[in-house]
Amino acid sequence: MNLESTRRRLTERQADTVQRLTQAAVEILREEGFAGLTVRMVASRAGVAPATAYTYFSSKEHLVAEVFWRRLAAQPDTEAVDTDRADRVVAVLRNIALLMADEPELAAAVTSALLGQDPDVEHLRSRIGLDIRERLSTALGADADPDELEALELLYAGALVRAGMGYGTYAKLADRLETSARLLLE
């Protein structure tokens, strides 16, 4: 699994610094929310100089997007069991939706961060989108219809924005995604 920063290849020591920064960001998000988060606060909590933090993350949006990317990349692919494709697709959507179900502050921050225009965020947004696309495509199977795949991507993206805006919990989002995906795939 490739968890390198989007800005450079990391030595073991640098990877540890990035890990400390991302963990500190999650802690501060729990306490302050996205509006209260700054890269300087994160650096202080992680025990590194602000300049060091900025060598890894161009903005707080980039930092939060990296937190989500790392969690998504660490999430194992859904097992390709002998179930029908709708069950496989639902499992993928549910796993991704529940990734932050217990952390509403982080979830809201991720929604805001991923909508940012920072080039580093745009890069991560592409990596995240590609990862989700690959998971959904695998779940659909070899004969995946490109229109179905795109509709499922739109379904997930819309649900993420909706939950990030506070229209329900991520647990409810997972249930709603299941219902909607089954309707789409019937």
N, C-alpha and C positions, 0 to 999 in steps of 0.2 A: 504494500500500500504506500503510495507516494504522498507524504504529508509535508512536502517542502513548502516553504514560504513562496508566495508568488513572485517575490522580488529577487531571490538568489538561492543558490544551493547552500545548504547549512552543514556546518561541522556539528559534531556531537554537542559541544558547548553552546553553539548558537541555537541548536534545536531545543536544548534545555531552557535557554532564555525565552524563546518563542513560547514554549509550553508554559512557563511561569507567567508570561504576559497574557496569554489567552485565559489561563485559570484566574488571574487577578481581574481580568475584564468581566468574567462571569460573576465573580464575587461582588464587584462594584455594581453590576447591573441588578443583582438581587437587592442591593441596598438602596441604590439611587435611581434606577431606571436608565433608559437610554439618554434622556435629556441631561441627567447629571453626570454621565460618563465623559471623561476626557482621557486622552492618551497620557497626559501628565499624571493623572491620578493612578492610572493603571501602572505606569512605570514606577511610581512611588511604592505602590502595593507590592509590585514584583521585585523591588529592590534593585532596579536598574535606573540609569540616567535617562531623562526624557529623550535626549539625542539618540541614545541607543534604541529606545522603543521606536522612534521615528525612522531608524534605518530598516526596521522590519515592517512597519505599518505606516502608510501614508496618511491615514485618518482614522477616526474612531469607527467609521463605516467599514473601512477595510479590515480593521481588527475584529469587529463583530461578524463580518462575512467570513473571515478566516475561522472563527470559532464554529460557525455552522458547517463550513466545509469539512473541518476536521471531524466533527461529530458524524456527518453524513458518510465520509470516507471510512470511518471506523465501523460503521454499521455493516454487518455482514449482509451479503446478498441473500435474498430470500431463496430458500431451498427449492429446487425444481422438482417438487414431489409430483406424484401421479394424481394431480387434481386438474380440474378444467382451467382454462385460461382466465376466466373471470375470477376464480379463487386466487390464482397466482397474482393477478393484477391488484386485487384487493389487498393481498398480503403486502405487496410493495408499497402501495399508497398508505396503508395503515402504519407500517413501520416508519415511513418518513414523517407522517403526520404526528406520530407519537414521540418522535425524537426529542421534542422540547415540551411535551405535554405538562410536565411537572415544573416548568420554569416559564411562567407567563411573561416575565420581564424580558428574558432572553428572547423569547419568541417574538414579542413586539419589536424588540431591537433589531432582530434579524430581518423582519419585514421592512423596516425603515432603511436599514443598511443596504439591503439588496436593491433597493430602488435608487441608490446613489449613482452619481455620474463619475466618481473617481475611477480612473483607468484601472487601478488595481481591483476595485470592486467589480468593474465590468468583466475583467479577466476571471475572477472567481465565480461570478454569476454564470459565465459561459461554462466553466468546469462543473459547477453544480448542475446546471441544466443538462449538460451532456451525460453526467452520471445518472441523473434521474431518467433521462431518455433511454439509456442503455438498460437500466433495470426494468423499465416498462416494456421495452422491446423484447427483452429476454422472456419476460412473463407472458407476453402475447404469443410468443413462439415464432418459428421460422417463417411462417406465412403471415406475419403481422401486416395489417393494412395501414399504410402511412397516415391516412386520414384518421383512423381510430387512435393511432399513437399520438398524433397532434392534438386530438380532442382530449385525450387523457392528460397530456401535458397542460393544456389550457385549464382543465378541470382542477388539477392540482395547484397551479399558479393562482388561479382565482380564489381557491379555498384558502391558500396561504395568506393572500392579501386580506381576505375577509376576516380570518381569525386574527391577523395582526392588527386589524382595525377594532378588535374587541367584540365582534359579532359572534360570540360563542367561544367555547374552550377548544383546545386542540383535541381533547378526547371526543367531544361532540363532532368536531371536524372529521375525525377518522371515521366515525359512524356515517356521517353525511357523504363522505367520499365513497364509502362502500356502496351505499344506496345508489349514488349517481353513476358510479362505474358500472354497476350491474345493469342499470337502465341503458347505458350507452352500449354495452356489449351484448345485449339481448338480440 
